[in-house]
Amino acid sequence: MPQAAIEISGLRKTYAAQKGAPAKEALKGIDLTIPQGSVFGLLGPNGAGKSTLINILAGLVIKTAGTVKIWGFDQDVNPRQSRASIGVMPQELNLDPFFSPRGALEVQAGLYGVPKSQRRSDEILEMVGLSDKAHAYARTLSGGMRRRLLLGKALVHHPQILVLDEPTAGVDIELRQMLWDNVRKLNRERGMTIILTTHYLEEAEEMCDEIAIVNHGELVARDSTSALLGRLDAKSMVIQPDAPIETPPKAEGLDVSLRDDGSLVINYHAQQTPAEAVLEAVRNAGIRIRDVKTQEADLEDVFLELTRS
């Protein structure tokens, strides 16, 4: 069993020029190792290269240069084994409208060469909440149900790695919760490695152990979620005064603003200005504090800082 679920080295992809448009270098030498058993976030703005990277992992796009190993299998040396080790839930709802959910899972399992005795179609349908729709035409399913079926199709060949490409885009809260419950269960009980791309940064912050951020085809950050959040020491102190504020506090390193509800917001950097110095400035301004709370930077702040161009 490999120590890493995925090993990427020097990965490049250049799309040829078409109809007057110049050639585009989508990936510019990505080096990335994803540990097995992790829930790993792959983030980046639109056009950053995330989809190209995922499509290369899935075998749908041919790389220009570099090496990709999936569960220890080199894509160039053992393409069948590498593809069998990974399941991909795509962002697009690409389903045959004339297959039932159960039929779609059976066909998908057959394409991967899974013997009938080892297929788990009914078990997968129950897991994704489609047992009662097992024999309905896929074209009659709602958008949320189709997303559930895409997840089921990604699991039919028992992959060690599951890639979820924007899995909760445009879905309701109930479906999102069901999906993440299943993902946590797969990771916890089966040790499955999960790779997630999402535009919902709070989702990545809650779900992912580690995060890589891609921008303009380059890897701009890769660290544990907690370490990434620690890169920004920006904090905000929100103070509810006992009485309307006449003189706002002043001190070096403080950015002070007043909200419409009368509360005071003080932004500062924790490494330069300790919280006690902030409170002292408030007291020196003659402000009596009724309530106070602090707010730290979240993943959105880190993301915007790292992808600002």
Residue, then its C-alpha position, 0 to 999 in steps of 0.5 A: m500500500p503506498q504512503a501517498a494516495i496521489e503523487i504529482s511531479g512537474l505536471r504541465k498541460t498546454y492547450a494548442a492554439q485554436k481559431g486565432a486564440p493563442a496556446k494556453e498553458a493551463l498547468k505550469g509544473i505542479d508538484l503535489t502529494i496527497p496523503q492517503g486517508s485524508v480529506f484534501g481540498l483543491l481550491g482556486p478561482n475560475g480558470a486556475g487549472k483545477s478542472t484540468l488537473i482533475n481531468i488528468l487524474a481521471g484520464l480524460v485529458i492527456k498531460t503535456a509533461g510530468t508524472v502522475k501516480i495514483w495509489g502507487f500506479d504510474q499513469d503512463v506505465n499502468p493506466r488501467q490500474s491507476r484509473a481503477s484506483i480513482g472514482v470521479m464525481p464530475q460537476e456536469l450532470n452527464l447521465d443517460p436519460f434512458f437508464s434507471p439508476r440501478g441500470a446506470l450503476e450496473v453498466q458503470a460497474g461492467l465498464y470497470g470489469v467488476p464481476k456481478s458477484q462483487r457489484r453493490s448497486d443496491e447498497i450504493l443506491e441505499m447509501v445515496g438515498l435512491s432506493d425508491k428510484a432504483h427503476a425510474y428513468a434517470r430523466t425523471l430524477s430531480g437535479g439533486m437526485r442526479r447528483r446523488l446518482l453521479l456519486g453512486k457511479a463514482l463508487v461502483h468499482h470500489p476506488q481507494i480515492l474519490v474526487l468530488d468536483e464542485p459536488t454541492a454547487g446549486v443543491d439544497i441544504e438537505l442534499r448538501q448535508m446528506l452528501w457530506d454525511n456520506v463523505r465523512k462515513l466513506n473516509r472514516e469507515r473505509g479509509m477512502t481518500i477524498i479530494l474536494t473542489t468547491h467554491y464554498l470556502e466554509e465547506a472546505e474549512e469544515m471538511c478538509d484536513e489539508i488544502a492546496i490552492v491553485n492560481h494561474g496554473e501554479l500551486v500557490a499554497r499547500d498546508s493543513t487547514s489550520a496552518l493556512l488560517g494561521r498565515l493571516d494574523a488579522k483579527s477584529m474586536v467588536i465592542q458593544p459600548d454602554a453608551p453612544i461613543e463620542t471619541p473613538p479610540k486611537a492607537e498605532g496599528l488600530d483600524v477603527s470603524l463604527r457600525d450603524d448599531g453603535s458597536l465599535v469594530i477594531n481591526y488589528h494584527a495580533q503579532q504587532t498589537p496585543a489584545e490588551a493594547v486594544l482594550e487599553a485604547v478603548r479605556n483611554a477613550g472613556i468607553r465603558i464596555r458592555d460586551v466584547k468579542t473577537q473574530e479571526a480570519d477565515l479561509e476566505d480571507v486566506f484564499l483572497e490574499l493568496t490569489r490576489s493578482 
